[in-house]
Amino acid sequence: MRITILTNGPGELWGWVRPVASELRKRGHSISLWILPCQFSSGHEREAASLLGVDKLEGPASASKIWNDITRENTDRIIQLGGDVLFGKRMAKASNAPLTVYSYRASKQIKNAKILVAYPSQANDIPDVIPIGDLVKDSTDMDITPSAIVQWNWPKLENSPRILFLPGSRPMIRSAVFNWLCDVHDKLRIKIPNVRVRTLFSQFMPESELSKWRSAGLNPVKAGAGIAMRNADYAFTQPGTNNFELMHCGLPALVIAPEKFLKFVPVSGVLGMLADLPLIGIKLRRIGAMKIVNRWNGFISLPNRTAQKNIMSELYGNITPENCVEKIYEDINNPEKLKSESEELLRLSGESGAAKRLCDIALYNNSVIEEEE
């Protein structure tokens, strides 16, 4: 078959598309990959996508160009793994091909498509939504290779905890949090003199950007999450796809969302334009952030939202590097908590094979999209 995959951000591309593309290649299908517009872009999407073995690669490009070009796609099946579903519905209508949408949160606005989610709690009680497991779990499994194990080489030592810093994939956020992470690192070394820190980056991060992190003593490394997280003792991160990577690797973490960095979080549409206005913008961002937090019963990390209980440590709002260091210190010195958290994360993780289940449904258990009223 001719299979078209639509995606957008760095997390979706590497965490979702990679295992699905691998499964489709095993089955001998032709793959066309479209990178849709994304406010969370890392700038390295096309480079990463070029390594996935697809037969045709389109984008990234402007929304207007993609909107026009997708009507010319000749395909048998469409799988949307991220991005605005309007693009998928437009392509499905033009090509008369079935559309399957995978998401971490089902929406009633997605109609005339097969809707798949990772976990039952993400189905939002919408009929016919199918939980298939997390594609990111399959992705982290792909990171474990003999060469990766040799290259990582970060042995566990008694009384010398290994902590991963995860600054994110977006250049603006990474730049904004650099000084914050330096401060946390310096204060952490005072509290835990034998601490060992590595800062984990995508394998597509240019070497030129790593020099300042290296000079600051943050030990930047480029590696797959699946190998790095399975060979560390703790992680320090922000909300995002890496929260699920941590869960699948059973790595305890502190997830933070300081109000100080709200202004750097992209907001789409008309609300995004208002959010960039002086004075009123930050107020709108605070309101929007609290609505999201309240929607998920006060949780910010993805595993906690999925389980609807506190598993990973979290801090958000008006917090400081000192608050973070105190929480990390508290967790690191509580081995029973770390062991319990790791076990709970792995239980929540579920089984591998989401990519296989997605392909079975998308390719053989679908219906052609119909004209909407």
N, C-alpha and C positions, 0 to 999 in steps of 0.2 A: 504493500500500500504506500501511497504518498501521504506522509504525516506532517502536519504543520504544528509547530510549537510556538506559542506566544509567551514572552516573559518580559521582565523589566529590570528590577533591581539586582544588586550583587548577590544578596542572600538567596533570592529566587533562582538566579542563574546557576550558581554553584551548588546550592543545597537541594534544589528541586529538579532543574533541567538535567543536570549531570547524570543522576541515576536513571532518569527516564530515557534520556538519549542513549545511554549504555544498553538499557533493556531493549529498546527499539532496534538498535544495531544488531544485537544478538539474534533478533527475529528476522533480520534481513530487510527491514523497511527503509524507504527513502525518507530522509528527514530535512525539513525546511525550518529554520529557526529565525524568528523575528524578534528583535529587541525593541520594545516599545518605549516611549518617553517615560522618564522616571525622575522625580525630584530628589530621590535618594541615590542617584547614580554615583559610582565611585570613579568613573572615567576610564576604567579598565575592562568594561564589559565585553567589548568586541575581541580584545586580546584573549580573554578567558574563553569566550564562546568558540574561538577558532581552534581550541584544543579538544572540543567535544565530538569531533568526527562527523559533523553534520554535512549534508550534501549542498545546502544553500544557506547563506547567512545574510540577513537583511537588517539594516539599522546598526546602531541607533541613528535616528534622524528626527526632524521636527515632527510634531504631532500632525500637522497638515499634510506633510509628505507621506507619512505612514498611513494616514487615514485614506488618502487617495490610492496608494499603491496596493493596499491589501485586497482591494476589490478585484485585482488581476491574478490573485493566487489560485492556482489550479491544484486542488488537494482532495483527498478522500476522507481525512479525519483532522479535526482541530483540537489541540490540547492546550488550554490556557493555564499557565503556571505563573501568575502575577500580572499586574497591570490592569488598566481599566477594561472591564468586560465588554464595554461598547465596541472595542476593536474586534474582539472575538465574535461578537454577534454580527457585526458588519461583514466580516470575512465569511462567516457561516452562511449568511443570507446570499452573498454574492456567489459563493462556490457550491451552494446546496450541499454542504457537508455537515455532519454532526459535530456539535461542540461539547467538549467536556471541560469543566472548570474545577480546578483544585485550589482550595483556599484554607486558611486557618480560621475563617469565620464565615459561615454561610449567611447569605443575605436573600431576603424575599424578593429583592429587585433583580436577581439573576433568574431569568425565565427562559424557557425553551432551550435548556441545556441540562446535561447531566452534571449534578453538583457533588463533588467529593470533598471531604475534609479529613484531617488527620485523626481527630479524636471525637467521640460522641458528644462531649461538652461543647464542641464548636459547631454543632448542627443547629443550635438555636431553636430546637423543636420544630424545624421546618420539615414537612413530609418529603420522603424520597431522597433525602440527603444521605450519602453513604460514607461512613468512616472507614478509611482504608489503612490507617497508620501514617507515620510521619516519613516523608521522603528524605528529610534531613538525616534520619537514622541510617538509611541506605547510603547516603553521601558520606557520613563519617566512617562507615565500614570500608568505603573505597579508599580512604586515606591510609589504611594499614597495609603497607607493603614492606618487604624485607629491606629495601633501600631506605625507606622513610624511618624505619626503626633504628638503623645504623646511624643515619644522619642526625636524628634528634638527640640521642645520647645525653640524657639529663638524669643521672642516677639519683635514687632516693637515699638521703643521708639522715641519720638520727639527729634530732634537734636542729635541723636546717631545712625549714619548709620551702617548697618550690611554689611560687605564686606567679600565675599568668596575668599580665595586664592586657586587656582587650580594648584598644582605643576606637574601634569601629572602622568601617570601610569608607565613610564619606570624608573627603578631604577637609571640608569646613569644620566638621566636628573634631577631627583629629587635631587640627591646628588649634582649635579653641581649648581642648582639654590638655594640651601638652604641658603647660605650666602647672596645671592642677595635678597631673600624674607625677610630675617631678617632685612636687611638694609632698604628695602622699608617699612616694618612694623614700624621700629623705627622712620623713618622720617615722616611717615604718622601720627603717634601719636602726633608728634609735630605740624603738620599742622591742624589735626582734633583731639583734645584731647579726645573727647567722642566717637571716632570710636570703633566699635567692630569688631574683625576679627576672623574668623574661617578658618582653612585650611582643605579642603575637600579631603578625601581619599576614595579609593575603600573599600568596606566591607571586602575584602580579604587581606588587608594590615596587616602584622603581628604586634602585639602590641609592640614588641621589637624595631621596626623602628620608632614608634611614640614618643618615650621618648625624643629624642633630639628636636623634633618639640615642644613638650609640654614645655620643659625646656626653650626654646627660647621665650615662650609667644605667639606662633602661634596657640594655641588652636586646635590641630588636632582632627578631628571627622571622623567617618566612617558612611556613610549614602548613600542612593540612591540619585542620582542627581535630580530626579524629585521632591523629597520632600525638599531637601536642597535649590535648586535654586528658588523654588516657595516661599521660606520664607527667602529671603535675599533682599538687596537693590542694590547690585552692585557686580561685580566679576572681578577678576584680573587673567588672564590666558594666554595661548599660543595657537597657531593654533592646531586644532585637533577636534576629535569627540565631545568634550565637548562644542565646539562652537555651534553646533546644539542643544545640550541639553539646553544651555542657551537660544537659540532662541525659542525653544518650551515652555520654562517656562517664556518667556518674561522678562528675566533678563538682564539689561544693563551691559556692560562689557568693559574693556580695554584689547585688545589682543596684546601681544608683541612678537617680535622675535629679541632679541638682537644678533648682530653679534658675540658677545663674546662667545655664546654657540653653534655656528655653528659646532665646532669640535666634539660636542657630539651627533650630529644628525646622525643616521645610514644611510649609503648609500650602496645600494646593487650592486652586480655584479662587473665587472672589474673596473667601475668607483669608487666603494667603496674602492678597493685596492689602487687606485691612490690617492683617497682623504685622505688616512691615511699616505701618504708620507710627510716627513718634507718639509717645505717651499712651495712646489708646491701644497700640499694638500689643504691648507686653501684657496689658490687662486682658485682652482677648485671648492671648496665648495661655494665660493662667486659667481662665475660665474653661477653655477647651481642654487643657491638660487635666483639670480636675473632673471634667465630665467623663473623660476616658477612664480615669482611675476609679471613679464611682461606678461606672458601667461594669467594671470588673471587680467590684466589691473591695476596692482598696489595694488590689495587687498590681504590681508593675512588671514583674518577671513573667515570662511566658509559661514556665512550668507551674508557678503558683496559680496563674489564671486557669490553666488546664485542670489542675487538681482542686481548685477553689479552696486551697488552704495554704498555710505558710510552710514552705519547704526550704526554698532558698532565702537567704538573708536579703533584706531590702532596706534602702534608705532613699527618701525623696523629699523634695521641697527645699526649704532653706537650710541646707546642710553644708558642711565644710570639710576640707581634707582631714582635719582633726577627728571629726565624727567618723569618717571612713576608717581611719587607722585604728581607732578604738574598737570598732566593730570587727575589723579583720583580726586584731589582736585577741579579742574575746573568742572568736570562732576558732582560730588556730590553736588556742590553748584549751579547747574543749574537744578532745578526740572522740568522745562518745557521740557528740552532736554531729561531727563530720562523718563518722561512720554511718549513723542513722540517716543523715541527709543523702549520702551517696546511695545507700540501699533503696531509699524511697524514690530517688530520681530514676534509678535503673528499673524499678518496678513500674513506674509511670511510663517509662520509655516505650514499652511494648515490643512487638516482634519486628524483625526486618522483613523486607519483601513488599513494601508499599508500592515501589515502582512496577513490580510485576502485576500487582493487583490493579493498579491504575491502568496499565496497558490492556489487561484482559477486559476491563469495563469499557474503556474508550474505543477499543478496536472492534469488539464483538458484541457489545450490549448497549447499543445507543440507538437514537432515532434522529432523523434529519430535522434540523431546525425549521420551524414554520413561520410564516408571515405573522407578525404581531398585529393585533387589532388596533 
